[in-house]
């Protein structure tokens, strides 16, 4: 479960930090329709990275700073403290949690793959899309850290 969760979370928290830096403070208030602001989506993703991992260990997630930069840095530091052996038995551990107003109970395996990672990526994607919608010049490479396109490339 460590490999399924911690490396992707670390990678994408790093991508969020880069997008936040590139966007600048004012753009973080951008939103799509009645959704959270980009800032709130990224804050939620950072918090969710620990809400994903700590229940797998049988622990409560620690509190995080409220400001975006320190929150991302603290979440990454907490994840870096975790070791693969901490996750022994996590795939079958029963995780009880709330999704909105729904009370759920899932095995660690289902929790990670069907709920927690998709929810984390929902917030990363919505934050990214809010910034794009506000005109921040970021692209797929900024989101995933892998894609590369020439500056003048367009799909249409």
N, C-alpha and C positions, 0 to 999 in steps of 0.2 A: 504494500500500500504506500510505502514511502516513495518509491519510484513513480507511482501513478500521480502522486499529489505534490510532493515538495519541489522537485525540479521544475515542473511547469509553473507552479505558483511563484517561485523565485524569479524565473525568467520574465514572466508577464508583469510582476510588480516592478521589475527593472524597466520594462517598456513603459509602464504607466509613468514612472518617475521622469523618464525622458520626454514623454508627451507633455507632462505638466510643465516641465522646464521650458520646452519649446513654445507652448501655448501662451504662457504668461498669465499673470493673476486675473486680469479682467475676463479673459476668454473662458476661465473655469466656471463662470456663472452661466455659460451658454446651456441651453436645454432644448430638447425636442418635444414639442407639444406640451403635455402636462407632466412629463417625466421629471425625475430629479435633474439637477444641474450636473454638468460634467464633473465638477468637484465632488458632489455627493455620490455620484456613481463610483468614482475612484476611491473615495473614503470607504464606501460600502465594500468594494472589492478587497481593499486592504484588510478591513475587519473580517471579511468572510474568509480570507486565507487562513486565519487562525480559528475561525468558527468551523472550518473544514477539518483542520488537522488535529486540534486539541481533543475533540470528542473521540477521535480514533485512538487516542492514548488513554482515554478514560479521565481526562482532565478538563477543567473549565478553561475557556479561552481567557487570556489575560486582557486587561484593559489597555487601550491604545491612546496615544495623544490625539487631540481633536484636530490639529492642524495637519494639512495634507503631507508636507515634506517629512516632518517627524513621524507621522503615522506610517508612511511607506517605509521609512528607514527602520522603525521599530519592528514592524511586521516582518521585514526581511531578516533582521537580526534574530528574532525569535525562531523563524523557520531554519536559519542556519545553525541554531543550537540543537535541532532535532537530528536524530540518528536513525538509520534503517532499523536497528534492533528495537527502538522505541515502539515500532509499529507491529511487533510480533503479536499475532492474534487479532489484529485490527479488522481484518476482512470479515470476521464473523461476529465481532462485537456489535451488540444492538445499540443503535444510536436513536435516542428519542429527541425530537426537535420540533420546532414550529416552522411552518412555511406560510407566512401571512397569518391567517387565522386557523389554519389546519394543523392539528397535532399529528405528527408522523412518527413511525417507528420503522427503521430500516437497518439491515445489516450494514456493516462498514463498507462492504463492497458496493452495495446498491447506493448507499449514502454518497459515496465519492463519485461514482460514475453516472448515476441517474439524477442526483439532486445537487450536490455541492459544487463540483466542477462546472456543470452547466450554469449554475447560478452565478458563480464567480465570473465566468466568461460573459454572461449576460451584462453584468455591470461594467466590465472592461469595454465591451463592444459599444454599449450605450454611451459611455463617457467619450470614447473615440468618435462615435457618430455625432455627438453633440458638438464636439470641437470642429469636426469637418463641416457640419452644417453652419457653424459660425464663421467659416472661412479660414480657419487655422490651416496653414499649408502642411498637413501631415498626410501620409499615405499608408498603404498596406505594410510597407517596410517599417514604418514607425510603430505600427500595431504589433507586428509579429517579430521584428528584428531579423528577418530572413530575406524578404523580397527586396529587390532593387530594380528601380526603373529610372530612365533618364528624366531629368527635371521637366522636360517639355512633353513627355509621353502622355497620351490620352487614349482611353479605350474607345471613344466615339469619334 
